Amino acid sequence: MGIFQFTATQSRPLILSIFSNEGAGILADYRVIEVFPIFIISLGGMLISILLPKTSQAVQQNDQITIERIAYQGTKYTSILVSSLCFPIILNAADLLTLYVGESYKHLAIWLGLWVFTLTLFLHNTPVASLILATGKTKMLVYSSAIACIVSVLINAILCNNFGVGSAVIGYLVYIIIQLLFYYLYINNKILNLNSFKIFKNFIFPTFLGIIIAIPIHFITFCKEYSVIGIIIKTIIWLFSYYMLLFFTNTVDKKKITSIIKKKLSK
């Protein structure tokens, strides 16, 4: 499974260099937009390491109540955390690239945005992924990783001359979708005895709220002369609006969060 996952993610620049007609330029484009997703993925790896001891204990004790709480509530709060990391980057993709490498790379903003959005699909499944790893029943994951890896590599190779560096992003998106289909259509139900629709609902609702807020903010320009200030303003507005909407829609447990804040303040 690790071999297929590594191949699918790390072979992308190699495939681009072999099949693309753009030469070293396409590799430079790939390395430029790779920086931001790598940062987010590293945080996702930390989430699995944090969850694994708890999930291992729940699986070992066959504690279905705890398993369900990790899967359902864990998916919801992981989705909120991931959205908080991803949407500010998506909103500010063009300005971030301009600050990072200059105006000439601004056209890569669409691919950076799509890549980062793909991470919301990938990382929301972290709690369930940690549960399946704790069971040790990873046979189906090996199959799904193999199929997803082969399809994503083929897509990357076929599309690279039409979409440039975007073919690697599209290939990665397809890889994640295939993996998630295996989870939602088989693994969640058959191995973990979980309700896939309930898991999906805990992912899609907080993510959809983030999209609703991001769309109008995307079309507003703040401090065009000072892109750093514009990035900060956009990020603050989105984060504030997002968390307010989470509270007003009762997506998060207000009583629980309030009690935690009171405990912290009392200390």
C-alpha positions as CSV (number, residue, x, y, z in Angstrom):
1,M,0.0,0.0,0.0
2,G,2.8,2.4,0.9
3,I,4.6,1.6,-2.4
4,F,1.5,2.5,-4.4
5,Q,0.8,5.7,-2.4
6,F,4.4,6.8,-2.7
7,T,4.4,6.1,-6.5
8,A,1.2,8.0,-7.0
9,T,2.4,11.1,-5.2
10,Q,6.1,11.2,-5.9
11,S,6.1,10.0,-9.6
12,R,4.2,13.1,-10.8
13,P,7.2,15.3,-11.5
14,L,9.0,12.3,-13.2
15,I,5.9,11.7,-15.4
16,L,5.8,15.4,-16.3
17,S,9.4,15.5,-17.3
18,I,9.2,12.3,-19.4
19,F,5.9,13.0,-21.3
20,S,5.7,16.8,-21.5
21,N,7.1,18.9,-24.3
22,E,7.8,21.9,-22.0
23,G,11.1,20.6,-20.6
24,A,12.4,21.9,-17.3
25,G,9.8,24.7,-17.2
26,I,7.0,22.3,-16.3
27,L,9.0,21.0,-13.4
28,A,9.6,24.5,-12.1
29,D,5.9,25.1,-12.2
30,Y,5.2,21.9,-10.3
31,R,7.8,22.8,-7.6
32,V,6.3,26.2,-7.2
33,I,2.8,25.1,-6.4
34,E,3.9,22.0,-4.5
35,V,5.1,24.1,-1.5
36,F,1.7,25.0,-0.1
37,P,0.0,21.5,-0.3
38,I,3.1,19.9,1.3
39,F,2.6,22.1,4.4
40,I,-1.0,21.1,4.7
41,I,-0.3,17.4,4.1
42,S,2.3,17.4,6.8
43,L,-0.3,18.6,9.3
44,G,-2.6,15.8,8.1
45,G,0.1,13.3,8.9
46,M,0.3,14.7,12.4
47,L,-3.5,14.2,12.8
48,I,-3.1,10.4,12.1
49,S,-0.3,10.1,14.6
50,I,-2.5,11.9,17.2
51,L,-5.6,9.7,16.5
52,L,-3.9,6.3,16.1
53,P,-3.4,5.5,19.8
54,K,-7.1,6.3,20.5
55,T,-8.4,4.4,17.5
56,S,-6.1,1.4,18.3
57,Q,-7.5,1.3,21.8
58,A,-11.1,1.5,20.6
59,V,-10.6,-1.2,18.0
60,Q,-8.8,-3.5,20.4
61,Q,-11.6,-3.2,22.9
62,N,-14.3,-3.5,20.2
63,D,-15.8,-0.3,21.5
64,Q,-18.3,0.5,18.7
65,I,-19.6,3.7,20.5
66,T,-16.1,5.2,20.6
67,I,-15.4,4.1,17.0
68,E,-18.5,5.8,15.8
69,R,-17.7,9.0,17.8
70,I,-14.2,9.1,16.3
71,A,-15.6,8.5,12.8
72,Y,-18.5,10.9,12.8
73,Q,-17.4,13.7,15.2
74,G,-13.8,13.3,14.2
75,T,-14.7,13.7,10.5
76,K,-16.7,16.9,11.3
77,Y,-14.0,18.6,13.3
78,T,-11.2,17.4,11.0
79,S,-13.2,18.9,8.0
80,I,-13.5,22.2,9.9
81,L,-9.8,22.3,10.6
82,V,-8.8,21.3,7.1
83,S,-11.2,23.9,5.6
84,S,-9.6,26.6,7.9
85,L,-6.2,25.7,6.4
86,C,-7.2,25.2,2.8
87,F,-9.8,27.9,2.0
88,P,-7.5,30.9,2.9
89,I,-4.9,29.5,0.5
90,I,-7.5,28.9,-2.2
91,L,-8.8,32.5,-1.8
92,N,-5.3,34.0,-2.0
93,A,-3.7,31.7,-4.4
94,A,-2.8,34.3,-7.0
95,D,-1.5,36.8,-4.5
96,L,0.5,34.1,-2.7
97,L,2.2,33.0,-5.9
98,T,3.0,36.6,-6.8
99,L,4.6,37.2,-3.4
100,Y,6.4,33.8,-3.6
101,V,7.8,33.8,-7.2
102,G,6.4,36.8,-9.0
103,E,3.7,37.8,-11.4
104,S,4.9,35.4,-14.1
105,Y,3.6,32.4,-12.1
106,K,0.2,33.9,-11.3
107,H,-1.4,31.7,-14.0
108,L,-0.8,28.7,-11.8
109,A,-3.3,29.9,-9.2
110,I,-6.1,27.8,-10.6
111,W,-4.0,24.6,-10.3
112,L,-2.8,25.6,-6.8
113,G,-6.4,26.2,-5.8
114,L,-7.6,22.8,-7.2
115,W,-4.7,21.0,-5.5
116,V,-5.4,22.5,-2.2
117,F,-9.2,21.8,-2.6
118,T,-8.3,18.2,-3.3
119,L,-6.7,18.1,0.1
120,T,-10.1,18.8,1.7
121,L,-11.3,15.6,0.2
122,F,-8.2,13.7,1.2
123,L,-7.7,14.9,4.8
124,H,-11.3,14.8,5.9
125,N,-11.0,11.0,5.9
126,T,-8.1,11.0,8.4
127,P,-10.2,9.7,11.4
128,V,-11.7,6.8,9.4
129,A,-8.3,6.0,7.8
130,S,-6.7,5.8,11.3
131,L,-9.5,3.4,12.3
132,I,-8.9,1.1,9.4
133,L,-5.2,1.1,10.0
134,A,-5.8,0.2,13.7
135,T,-7.9,-2.9,12.5
136,G,-5.0,-4.1,10.4
137,K,-7.5,-5.1,7.7
138,T,-5.8,-3.2,4.9
139,K,-6.1,-5.7,2.0
140,M,-8.8,-3.6,0.3
141,L,-6.7,-0.5,0.8
142,V,-3.9,-2.2,-1.1
143,Y,-6.2,-2.9,-4.0
144,S,-7.7,0.6,-4.0
145,S,-4.2,2.2,-3.8
146,A,-3.0,0.1,-6.8
147,I,-5.9,0.9,-9.0
148,A,-5.9,4.6,-8.1
149,C,-2.1,4.8,-8.6
150,I,-2.2,3.3,-12.1
151,V,-5.2,5.5,-13.2
152,S,-3.6,8.7,-11.8
153,V,-0.2,8.0,-13.5
154,L,-2.0,7.4,-16.9
155,I,-4.0,10.6,-16.6
156,N,-0.9,12.6,-15.7
157,A,1.0,11.2,-18.7
158,I,-2.0,11.6,-21.2
159,L,-3.0,15.1,-20.2
160,C,0.4,16.8,-19.5
161,N,0.8,18.3,-23.0
162,N,-2.7,19.8,-22.9
163,F,-2.9,21.0,-19.3
164,G,0.8,21.2,-18.3
165,V,1.4,21.0,-14.6
166,G,-2.4,20.8,-14.2
167,S,-2.3,17.2,-15.4
168,A,-0.5,16.2,-12.2
169,V,-3.1,18.0,-10.1
170,I,-6.0,16.3,-12.1
171,G,-4.3,12.9,-11.7
172,Y,-4.0,13.4,-8.0
173,L,-7.6,14.5,-7.7
174,V,-8.7,11.2,-9.5
175,Y,-6.4,9.2,-7.2
176,I,-8.1,10.7,-4.1
177,I,-11.6,10.2,-5.5
178,I,-10.9,6.5,-6.3
179,Q,-9.6,6.0,-2.8
180,L,-12.6,7.7,-1.2
181,L,-15.0,5.6,-3.3
182,F,-13.5,2.4,-1.9
183,Y,-13.9,3.8,1.6
184,Y,-17.5,5.1,1.2
185,L,-18.8,2.1,-0.9
186,Y,-17.1,-0.7,0.9
187,I,-14.6,-0.1,3.8
188,N,-16.8,2.0,6.0
189,N,-19.8,-0.4,5.9
190,K,-18.2,-3.8,5.6
191,I,-15.1,-3.5,7.8
192,L,-15.9,-0.7,10.3
193,N,-19.8,-1.1,10.5
194,L,-20.2,2.6,10.0
195,N,-22.8,4.6,8.1
196,S,-21.0,6.1,5.1
197,F,-23.8,8.7,4.5
198,K,-23.4,10.0,8.1
199,I,-19.6,10.3,7.6
200,F,-20.1,12.1,4.3
201,K,-22.7,14.5,5.8
202,N,-20.2,15.4,8.6
203,F,-17.7,16.2,5.9
204,I,-19.8,18.0,3.2
205,F,-21.8,20.3,5.5
206,P,-18.8,22.3,7.1
207,T,-17.0,22.2,3.8
208,F,-20.0,23.5,1.9
209,L,-20.3,26.4,4.4
210,G,-16.7,27.3,3.6
211,I,-17.4,27.3,-0.1
212,I,-20.5,29.5,0.4
213,I,-18.4,32.1,2.2
214,A,-15.4,31.9,-0.1
215,I,-17.3,32.6,-3.4
216,P,-18.3,36.2,-2.7
217,I,-15.0,37.0,-1.0
218,H,-13.1,35.7,-4.0
219,F,-14.5,38.4,-6.2
220,I,-13.6,41.2,-3.9
221,T,-10.2,43.0,-4.2
222,F,-8.7,44.3,-1.0
223,C,-5.6,46.7,-1.0
224,K,-4.5,45.9,-4.5
225,E,-1.3,47.9,-4.0
226,Y,-0.3,45.9,-0.9
227,S,-1.0,42.2,-1.6
228,V,0.1,41.1,1.9
229,I,-2.5,43.3,3.5
230,G,-5.1,42.0,1.0
231,I,-4.2,38.4,1.9
232,I,-4.6,39.1,5.6
233,I,-7.9,40.9,5.2
234,K,-9.4,38.2,3.0
235,T,-8.2,35.5,5.4
236,I,-9.6,37.3,8.5
237,I,-13.0,37.9,6.9
238,W,-13.3,34.3,5.7
239,L,-12.3,32.8,9.1
240,F,-14.6,35.1,11.1
241,S,-17.6,34.5,8.7
242,Y,-16.9,30.8,8.6
243,Y,-16.8,30.3,12.4
244,M,-19.8,32.5,12.9
245,L,-21.8,30.4,10.4
246,L,-20.7,27.2,12.1
247,F,-22.1,28.6,15.4
248,F,-25.3,29.9,13.9
249,T,-26.0,26.6,12.1
250,N,-25.2,24.6,15.3
251,T,-22.5,22.7,13.3
252,V,-20.3,22.8,16.4
253,D,-21.3,22.2,20.0
254,K,-21.6,25.7,21.4
255,K,-22.1,24.6,25.0
256,K,-19.0,22.3,24.9
257,I,-16.8,25.0,23.3
258,T,-18.1,27.7,25.8
259,S,-17.3,25.4,28.8
260,I,-13.8,24.8,27.4
261,I,-13.2,28.6,27.0
262,K,-14.5,29.2,30.5
263,K,-12.1,26.6,32.0
264,K,-9.2,28.1,30.1
265,L,-10.1,31.6,31.3
266,S,-10.6,30.5,34.9
267,K,-7.0,29.1,34.9
